[in-house]
């Protein structure tokens, strides 16, 4: 019950143990096409360029930023947690001109603050984290896409921590590029990053198109006029060519991870977007109620808390790491530590995907409550469980 | 029986279906350490920095080149097939000054040619493919390391297609950096790149060390004086910090792929280096004998052919793609097409790892022989099988 990676759905584990197919076997390319279709539904988009990057979530981030941003392009990154810093740092490595605005960890940006910054800095691209697990906050996105369209700015969103746990509407919210990972609410293994980009981003990428020597023929195909993308592995143009019907060879697709990604999407879509989101909301509310009954203070602005990861202050005098170790040793429950300014101050408890269940929420509260008693914090485990149960029973 | 990815060992498939552990769970970090130790044995090295890059083989190549080469550094790439072009292209994207020498596809470089080029160009780094599946040739490496040491050049080798199929002696041959993949003779899934670098390369990388903001504390640790590595995801310095006892958070390790990589190495080491190499040599000889009996001409300089992938000319008048399709449809056997100058001229048949068996070699010859008959090529399938069987029976 950490902030991810989380327990994988057994159906996904089983999918990964399927025998491999050759990468150009028609059965496998059919799986690739099917997976693109499934992720269009997951991302709620019609984008043709919807594919998997073979690497962890940050590989997906880097594929988008390195492919969209040419050296010298200006990018604005509103930072409200660790992963905002990550977007800024990846963009800087692409030699973009990076402008950041920051807000305190535990808060998010009102849309008008972002709009003011966009108007002031006139970036080519705005890069935003949707939900930042480091602070448990989710940035509202509904209005940002429209602001960007009006001002001619490309909008990229890192939805790693929110996809399949909270609403994420790629097309309806006018998000130009979105990337994520499997290892949070999709309940898959880390190491695969679904990405979707629209025609606006495809145009940017096509300008920088490049075909490897020795691949097509003595006379290679024409390349785009723009500067070559600095990564070969994360070159979205090449990835799009590979996932297109031309199947221009690039890397060898990570077969087993594709099986996993496909199964994650199937499970998610069988449950449905709204039922899945409401399951996460309920768990987040129940957990917070239980933590409150344990006389613990939940971290961050309650209006913008993610339902699938909850930060909670470590009470005065309680050794945070010893509690985490005891939970793992005595109950087999892992909860998260935290980064940067919150290090040693809060724990983070995930309720994600397959692990987002009533059983897990109640078990975690019972285990945490009894463990806190052992370390001298006087609050009742049974009251915590009762408070959470009350939420589940319609409270 | 293509040139990779190949059939995965069922033990590896089973390993991938194990439940996930949290990335900082002591059981998981113990697996990480164990896997480093196993790959030291696979690579035949004492290098501390022996780890997995979460991406396909080319992600491993790019991690080494992007981390070792700073902009303006000179790199020499002897190109004897498609993957030499790939090394040159990745190095160019790192803004290195790239010098290539080329030899005809189907041949390799005599060491003295490489030595002359190194003396002429004085590169900072020499990048070499060990076995290039595009041409089925393996470059002898025994003497190259010494040449590089004498001339103060860093030697990087891409051993994706040879590791666990041919001898590869990282330390004995003085290779400074080696990367590979699981999907050839290690019989694992694509999407994971074991990498090893020695202290010489670690020094280069440490100079460019960089710690992400928001990770450690308000005052980040000091960074190296060198230019920041242009990729965050493939920053070897960060990867080394993550795989070290400090476990400085970077990406989330691809748990299931690590299970796979660990099992691949265990299987390989149980069999032993020499028995495994001799199994591949025998299969390569048997396959070539059978192809000869089918009156087919094997591609490339026989002195330097890889035992685990065999190129064979498509006979005059035979439709190469129709034969490949028939093999897949009628016998469930996939053989490879080829790239660039060899496209449409040769097929490539893999005998790799778990798939490198007498049963596969004989079945492939029988299937290919009967299919060729159907397409008008007059040669005897039973003679092909007999010729290969004779090799297996001590011929």
Contacts between the chains, C-beta under 8 A, distances in Angstrom:
chain1	res1	chain2	res2	distance
A	2	B	22	5.4
A	4	B	252	7.2
A	5	B	20	5.9
A	5	B	22	6.8
A	5	B	23	6.4
A	5	B	252	5.5
A	5	B	255	6.4
A	6	B	20	7.8
A	7	B	19	6.8
A	7	B	20	6.5
A	8	B	19	6.8
A	8	B	20	5.1
A	8	B	256	7.8
A	13	B	16	7.7
A	13	B	17	4.4
A	13	B	18	7.4
A	13	B	19	6.8
A	13	B	256	7.9
A	14	B	17	6.2
A	16	B	13	7.8
A	16	B	16	4.5
A	16	B	17	5.8
A	16	B	256	5.7
A	17	B	13	4.4
A	17	B	14	6.2
A	17	B	16	5.7
A	17	B	17	4.0
A	18	B	13	7.4
A	19	B	7	6.8
A	19	B	8	6.8
A	19	B	13	6.8
A	20	B	5	5.8
A	20	B	6	7.7
A	20	B	7	6.4
A	20	B	8	5.0
A	20	B	189	6.2
A	22	B	2	5.3
A	22	B	5	6.8
A	22	B	334	4.5
A	23	B	5	6.4
A	23	B	190	7.6
A	24	B	337	7.9
A	25	B	328	7.1
A	25	B	334	6.2
A	54	B	55	5.5
A	54	B	56	5.6
A	54	B	59	7.5
A	54	B	190	7.8
A	54	B	191	5.1
A	55	B	54	5.5
A	55	B	55	4.6
A	55	B	59	6.6
A	55	B	233	6.1
A	55	B	251	7.5
A	56	B	54	5.6
A	56	B	233	7.5
A	56	B	251	4.0
A	56	B	252	5.3
A	56	B	253	7.9
A	56	B	254	6.4
A	57	B	251	7.5
A	57	B	252	7.2
A	58	B	232	6.6
A	58	B	233	5.3
A	58	B	250	7.9
A	58	B	251	5.2
A	59	B	54	7.5
A	59	B	55	6.6
A	59	B	233	4.7
A	59	B	251	7.3
A	62	B	231	6.6
A	62	B	232	6.0
A	62	B	233	4.8
A	66	B	231	7.7
A	81	B	214	7.1
A	82	B	212	7.7
A	82	B	213	8.0
A	82	B	214	3.8
A	82	B	215	6.5
A	84	B	214	7.8
A	85	B	212	6.4
A	85	B	213	4.1
A	85	B	214	4.0
A	85	B	215	7.9
A	86	B	212	6.3
A	86	B	214	7.6
A	86	B	232	7.4
A	88	B	213	7.6
A	89	B	212	5.8
A	89	B	213	6.6
A	89	B	232	6.2
A	90	B	232	4.8
A	92	B	228	7.7
A	93	B	228	6.1
A	93	B	229	7.3
A	93	B	230	5.2
A	93	B	231	6.6
A	93	B	232	5.7
A	94	B	230	7.6
A	95	B	230	7.8
A	134	B	214	6.9
A	181	B	252	7.6
A	183	B	252	5.9
A	189	B	20	6.2
A	189	B	254	6.4
A	189	B	255	5.5
A	189	B	256	4.2
A	189	B	257	7.6
A	190	B	23	7.7
A	190	B	54	7.8
A	190	B	251	7.6
A	190	B	252	4.0
A	190	B	253	6.6
A	190	B	254	5.2
A	190	B	255	6.1
A	191	B	54	5.1
A	191	B	191	6.8
A	191	B	252	7.9
A	191	B	253	7.9
A	191	B	254	2.6
A	191	B	255	7.6
A	191	B	256	7.1
A	191	B	257	5.3
A	192	B	254	7.8
A	212	B	82	7.7
A	212	B	85	6.4
A	212	B	86	6.3
A	212	B	89	5.9
A	213	B	85	4.1
A	213	B	88	7.7
A	213	B	89	6.6
A	213	B	340	7.9
A	214	B	81	7.1
A	214	B	82	3.9
A	214	B	84	7.8
A	214	B	85	4.0
A	214	B	86	7.7
A	214	B	134	6.9
A	214	B	339	6.1
A	214	B	340	4.3
A	214	B	341	8.0
A	215	B	82	6.6
A	215	B	85	7.9
A	215	B	339	5.7
A	215	B	340	6.2
A	216	B	340	7.2
A	217	B	340	6.5
A	217	B	341	7.8
A	217	B	343	6.7
A	218	B	340	7.5
A	218	B	341	6.4
A	228	B	92	7.7
A	228	B	93	6.1
A	229	B	93	7.3
A	230	B	93	5.2
A	230	B	94	7.5
A	230	B	95	7.8
A	230	B	230	5.4
A	230	B	231	7.7
A	231	B	62	6.6
A	231	B	66	7.7
A	231	B	93	6.6
A	231	B	230	7.7
A	231	B	231	5.8
A	231	B	234	7.5
A	232	B	58	6.5
A	232	B	62	6.0
A	232	B	86	7.4
A	232	B	89	6.2
A	232	B	90	4.8
A	232	B	93	5.7
A	233	B	55	6.1
A	233	B	56	7.5
A	233	B	58	5.3
A	233	B	59	4.7
A	233	B	62	4.8
A	233	B	234	7.0
A	234	B	231	7.5
A	234	B	233	7.0
A	249	B	339	7.2
A	250	B	58	7.9
A	251	B	55	7.5
A	251	B	56	4.0
A	251	B	57	7.5
A	251	B	58	5.2
A	251	B	59	7.3
A	251	B	190	7.6
A	252	B	4	7.1
A	252	B	5	5.5
A	252	B	56	5.3
A	252	B	57	7.3
A	252	B	181	7.6
A	252	B	183	5.9
A	252	B	190	4.0
A	252	B	191	8.0
A	253	B	56	7.9
A	253	B	190	6.6
A	253	B	191	7.9
A	254	B	56	6.4
A	254	B	189	6.4
A	254	B	190	5.2
A	254	B	191	2.6
A	254	B	192	7.8
A	254	B	257	7.6
A	255	B	5	6.4
A	255	B	189	5.5
A	255	B	190	6.1
A	255	B	191	7.5
A	256	B	8	7.8
A	256	B	13	8.0
A	256	B	16	5.7
A	256	B	189	4.2
A	256	B	191	7.0
A	256	B	256	7.2
A	256	B	257	7.7
A	256	B	260	7.2
A	257	B	189	7.6
A	257	B	191	5.3
A	257	B	254	7.6
A	257	B	256	7.7
A	257	B	257	7.2
A	260	B	256	7.2
A	328	B	25	7.2
A	334	B	22	4.6
A	334	B	25	6.2
A	337	B	24	8.0
A	339	B	214	6.1
A	339	B	215	5.7
A	339	B	249	7.2
A	340	B	213	7.9
A	340	B	214	4.3
A	340	B	215	6.2
A	340	B	216	7.2
A	340	B	217	6.4
A	340	B	218	7.5
A	341	B	214	8.0
A	341	B	217	7.8
A	341	B	218	6.4
A	343	B	217	6.7
